[in-house]
Amino acid sequence: MFRYVFFLLVLAVNFTFSQTASFTGKVFDKNTDVTISEVKVNILNPNLSVKTNKFGEFEFENLKPGDYSAEFVHQGYKTLTADFRIISNITSTLDIKLSVNE
């Protein structure tokens, strides 16, 4: 009996932890289509941040399913906010084009 209960407990914990997904993408200059590095990407709730790499890429891992807003900030560019949805075990991808501040 103990083995059966222990197995169900391990299975439930494993299932709970596997209900996450990733959010990835690239950030480009809207006028030139060149990728932008060092863009601060903020997920607004919960408060999470990363910066784009030298290829303009970003990634957040282990996000719970739900609706989110992300903010893209870089000096010299207009801040952009975009909404996205996380679905369990599916990577959400979003490419962003930032406009230069004038």
Disulfide bonds with the S-S distance in Angstrom:
none
